[in-house]
């Protein structure tokens, strides 16, 4: 197995990596390999903004400030799942802010954490 000492590609998004789009290192390429080697171990974290308890409007049920309405909500709830299904790491550590395990909105029993791990099962 070939071992790389530095990243071979640097993608703008997980979606670009999954779909083999040109990366920042090879912008004129037609295709970049998203994982030139088998993924044994991955350390991942998605944007924290949707879940942060410090964000204004974090506890709203609806509207533009609601957790599920945040523009980065889909990175953890969709893009990361596509990444895991594409590269199938043997082991994974996933990091996220404390608010990930807090209610989606004031009075809710549902949390982003439960949505995330419920989707895995």
C-alpha positions in Angstrom: 0.0 0.0 0.0 1.3 3.4 -1.0 1.5 5.9 1.9 1.2 9.6 1.2 3.0 12.1 3.4 0.8 15.0 2.4 -2.7 15.4 0.9 -2.9 14.6 -2.7 -6.1 16.5 -3.3 -7.9 19.4 -1.5 -11.6 19.6 -2.2 -13.9 22.6 -1.6 -16.7 20.4 -0.3 -17.5 16.8 0.6 -19.8 16.6 -2.3 -17.0 17.6 -4.7 -14.8 14.9 -3.1 -17.5 12.2 -3.4 -18.2 13.0 -7.0 -14.5 13.3 -8.1 -14.7 16.9 -9.2 -11.5 18.9 -9.8 -9.9 19.9 -6.5 -8.0 23.1 -5.5 -4.7 21.4 -6.3 -5.8 20.5 -9.8 -8.4 23.0 -10.9 -7.9 22.3 -14.6 -8.3 18.6 -14.2 -11.4 16.8 -15.5 -11.5 14.5 -12.4 -9.7 14.1 -9.1 -9.7 10.9 -7.1 -11.6 11.5 -3.8 -9.7 8.9 -1.9 -6.6 7.4 -3.7 -6.2 5.0 -0.8 -8.7 3.0 1.2 -10.1 4.9 4.2 -9.1 3.1 7.4 -9.8 5.9 9.9 -11.5 9.2 9.5 -11.8 12.2 11.8 -14.6 14.5 10.8 -16.5 17.5 11.9 -19.2 19.4 10.0 -20.1 23.1 10.4 -21.2 24.0 13.9 -23.2 27.1 13.1 -26.6 25.5 12.8 -26.3 23.8 16.3 -24.5 26.4 18.3 -26.4 27.5 21.4 -24.8 30.9 21.1 -26.4 31.6 17.7 -29.2 34.2 17.7 -32.5 32.5 17.1 -31.1 29.0 17.7 -34.2 28.0 19.7 -36.9 29.1 17.1 -39.2 26.4 15.7 -39.6 27.9 12.3 -38.2 30.8 10.2 -34.8 31.6 8.8 -33.0 31.2 12.2 -34.4 27.7 13.0 -31.8 24.9 13.1 -33.2 23.0 10.2 -33.5 26.2 8.1 -29.8 27.0 8.5 -27.9 26.9 5.2 -25.3 24.6 6.6 -27.7 22.1 8.2 -27.5 19.7 5.2 -23.7 19.4 5.5 -24.1 17.1 8.5 -27.4 15.6 7.7 -26.9 14.9 3.9 -23.4 15.6 2.6 -21.6 13.7 5.4 -23.8 10.7 4.9 -23.0 10.7 1.2 -19.3 11.0 2.1 -19.5 8.0 4.5 -21.4 5.9 2.0 -18.8 6.7 -0.7 -15.6 6.1 1.2 -16.8 3.7 3.9 -14.2 4.3 6.6 -13.5 1.3 8.9 -13.5 3.6 11.9 -14.7 7.2 12.4 -14.5 10.0 15.0 -17.2 12.6 14.5 -16.9 16.0 16.4 -19.6 18.5 16.8 -20.6 21.3 19.3 -22.5 20.7 22.5 -25.7 22.2 20.9 -25.8 19.1 18.6 -27.4 17.2 21.5 -29.8 20.0 22.5 -33.4 20.3 21.3 -34.0 21.4 17.7 -36.1 24.2 19.1 -37.5 25.3 22.5 -39.8 22.6 23.8 -38.8 19.9 21.3 -37.7 16.4 22.3 -35.9 15.9 19.0 -32.2 16.8 18.7 -29.8 17.0 15.8 -27.9 14.2 17.4 -30.9 11.9 17.4 -31.7 12.8 13.8 -28.1 12.2 12.7 -27.6 8.8 14.5 -31.2 7.7 13.7 -30.3 8.1 10.0 -27.3 5.9 10.4 -29.3 3.0 11.8 
